[in-house]
Amino acid sequence: MNELLQRRQRGQGTVEYVGLILLVALLMVGVVASMKGFQGTQGLELAETIVDKIRAAVNQVTFK
């Protein structure tokens, strides 16, 4: 019984991670869509910074 409860809790954690990833992805789509008409090097710098931060966050995730 206890093992079943632990499996359910692990599954719940996975669902929460997927939800968080989807939320961040939607946020990023909104940022990109709002910057579509923006021109200049500042836009590229911002995009590179965002991508670097996302990569760093993904690299820190560990699965047990």
Secondary structure as UniProt FT lines:
FT   HELIX           2..34
FT   TURN            35..37
FT   HELIX           41..60
//
